[in-house]
């Protein structure tokens, strides 16, 4: 079990985060097979359409759709793709629970909270992107997502609840945001051993900045930690490079000299020079790899079966 959670306060605890709790809708409306509940100043998706792709409306009867309600898509085994609009603030409990065909989901930054077991049992789910703005992921939100391999956690994230990614054993590496205030018991890197009736670590690696809660979580739970030095940040916001009509994002290293002067004085000159050299070399390797792949794709053509066509 995680030792870290015992000394923390969960910023989500004790809050009524479900917008529809204790409220009665004033009406409903059906749009493209989905049913929306109408409240005084907002709408919520009450029941999602039984379709392979569902585009959730941004508005219903002129009201912003702010929540995907409790069990809206629960056990919808047809759903493969869902488009969540920027109007949504909350994904409620079991909203996508048991959607066994759902493979990828992009959660926009407008969503502040993902409530308990929102994506539980999505056994085909492989990739989850979360936009900057997501603040809290409640307990067991992604439990039993056995195919999950990639999760992009935003810098805005403050809380990861107990057992959030429990039994997601294909998730072998997680980058922990710097601003985390709470990481619950067995939140990341654990599976449930039914014989011993206990959560056990399975070997997930953690990437975190030194001195952060993410780094502490890795150390206290015996997980492999790849530390990012506190004085360096990886920034991927450089403009894309256009190579033969294709764009490739290029990373850069930002030492934030003005903000980090005090921390930099703790390092001697040779250490700083070595760290910068390593960073520059890493960026050059990435850049050359991107260029090589882009040029290869541009210069070579293939038929529909993937065989190269000689030019």
N, C-alpha and C positions, 0 to 999 in steps of 0.2 A: 504494500500500500504506500501511497505517496506520503512523505513526511512534510512536504512543503505546505499542503493545504491547511494543516493544523494551526499555523501561525498567520493565516491570511483572513481577510474579510471579503466575502464575495459581494461585489457591487450590485449583483442582480438579486441577492437574497432579500426576501420580504417585500418585493415590489410586485404590484399587479401589472404585469407586462402585456397580458392578453387584452386587447382593446374591446373585445366583445363580451368580456366577463360581466355578469350581472346586468346585461343590457338586452332589451327586447327589440328586434328589428321592427321598423314601421312598415316594411313591405319587402318584396323580393322581385327580381327580374331575371329572366333567362336570356343570355346572350351567347350565341354560337355553342349551345349545348351546355354551358356552365351557368350555374345559378348563383346570383349575387344577393346578399342580404343588405338591405338599405337601413341605415341608422340616421340620426338627426343631421350629422355633419360629415359622415363618411360612409363608405361601403366596404363590405368584406366578401371575398370569394367563399361561398358556403359549400358548394359542391362542384368540383371540376368535371369537365366533360370526359367521357370515356373514349378518348382518342389517342393516337400515337403522338400528335403534337398539339399542345394547347398554348395559345397566346392569351395571357391574362390581360383583361382590359385595364387601362389606366383610370377610366372613369365608368361609372354605372349610374345612369339617370342624373348626370351632372355632378355626382359625388365622387371624390377621389377614392380609389380602391386602396385602402391602407393596410389590410390584413388578409393573409391566406389563412382561413379559419381552421379550427380543430377538425382534423380528419378529412379535409377537403378532397384530397386525392387518395385517401387511405385504401390500400389493396387494389389500386388501379393497375392491373397487370398489362395494360396496353400502352401506358404513357412512356414514351421514349425521350421526348424533348419538351421542355416547358420554358416559356419566355416570361420572366417576371419583370413588370414595369417599375420605373423609378418612383412610382407613387407608394409602393408597398413599404411599410415600416416594420411589420412583424410577420414572421412565419410561425404559426401556432403549433401546438403539440400535435404529433401524428399527421401533420399536414400532408406529408408524402410517405408516411409509414407504409412499408410493404409494397412500394412501387418497384416491382422486381425487374422491370424492363428499362428503367431510367438509368442512363449511362453517364450523363454529364449534366451539371447544373451550374449556372452563373447567377450568383446572388448579388444584386446591385447594392451600391453603397447607401442607398436610401433605407435599406433594411437595418434597423438597429439591433434587433434581437431575434435569435433563433431559439425557440422554446423546446422543452424536453421531448425527445424522441421524434423530432420533426422529420428526420430522414431515416428513422430506424428500419432496419431490414431491407434497405435498397441494395439487394445483393449484386446487381449489375453495375452499380455506380462506381465509376473509376476516377473521375476528376471533379473537384469542387473549386470553383473560383469565387472568392469573396471580395467585393469592392470596398474601397476605403470608406469607412462610415459604420461598418458592422462593429458593434460594441461588445455584445455578449452572446456566447453559445452555451445554452443550458445543458443540464446533465443528460447524458445518453443521447444527445441530438443525432449522432451518426453511428450509434451502436449497430453491430451486426452488418456493416457494409463490407462484406468480405472481399470485394473486388477493388476497394478504394486504394489507389496508389499515389494520387497527387492531391494535395490540399494547399491552397494558397491563402494563408492567413494574413489579413490586412494589418497595417501598423496601428489602426484605430482600436484594435481588439483589446479589451480590458479583462475579460473573464472567459475561461474554458471550464465548463462544469464537470462534475464527477462522472467518470466513465464515458466521457464525450465520444471518444473513438474506440471504445472497448470492442474487442474481437475483430478489429480491422487489421489483421496481421500482414496484409500486403503493403501497408503504410510503413515503409522502412526508414523514412527520414522526414522530419518536420522542422521547418524554420519558425522559431518562436519570436513574435514581435517584441520589441524593446519595452513597450508600455504596459505589458500584462501586469495586472494587480492580483489576479487569482488564477491558480491552476488547481483543479480539484483532484481528489483521490483517483488514481488509475485513469486519469484524463486522456493520456496519450501513451501508446506503447505497451498496453496490457491486453491479455485475453483472460477469459474466465475458465478455470479448470474445474469441470463439473465433478471430478472424482474427489478433489481436495476441497471443493466448494470455496475457492478463493481466487482472487485476481492475481495473475502472475505476469511479469514482464516477458516479452518475446524477442527483444533485440532491436527495437526502433532507435535510430540515431537522432540526436537533437542538434540543431544548429542555432546558436544563440550568442548574443553579444555578452562578453564577460561582465560579471557583476549584475546581470539582470535575473529576474525570476525564472526565466526559461533555463538559464545556465544552472541555477540552483536546483531546479526540478530534475534535470538530467543527472547532476551529481548525487543528489539524495536518493534517486531511484536506481542508481547503478547503471545508467544508460551511457552509451558512447556520446561524448560531447565534442562537437567541432566549434571552437570558440572564434568569434569575430572580435578582434581587438577593439576595445572601447573607443579608441580615437579614430577609427576608420569606419566609413559607411560605404556600402555598395549602392550606387545610383544608376538606375536604368532609364533615366529620363532624357538622355541625349536624343536629338533628332535622328530618325531612321536614315540609313544610308541606302540610296537607290542604286541597285545593281541590275542593269538590264531589265528595268521595269518591275523588279521585285524589291521589297523593302525588308531590311534586316535590322532589328534594334541592336544598338551597340552600347555596352556598359562602360561606365567610367568609375574611377575611385575618387571619392570626395573626402579630403582630410579635414575639412571644416576648421582651417587654421585659426580663424578668429575666435571661434567658440571653444576650441580645444587647447588654447595656449597653456592653460594651467596643467592639463593632463600631459601635454607634450613635454613639459619641462621635467616630468618624472622619468622620461626615457632619455638615455644618452644619445649623442649624435649618431654613433655607429648603428645603434638599434633602429633609429628612425630611418636612416639611409637604407638599411637592409629591408625594412618593411615596405618602404616605397618601391624599391627595386622589384621585390616579389610581386607587388600589386601591378606594376607596369608590365612585367613579363606576363602575368596572367591575362591582362587585358589584350596584349598583343597576340597571345595564343588564341583567345576567343575570336578576335578580329580576323585572324588568318583562317580559322576554321570556317567562319561565316562566309568569307570571300570565296574560299575554295568550293564550298557546297553550292553557292549561288552561281559561280562561273561554270561548274560542272553541269549543273542543271540547264544552264543557258546554252551550252555548247553541244549538248547531246540530246538526241530525240529518241523516243521509244514508241513502239506500237502499243495497241490496247492490252496486249498480254505482258507488257513490260520488257520486251526484247529490244535491244538497241538497233536503231536503223542507221546503217553506214551512210555517211554523207560524201 
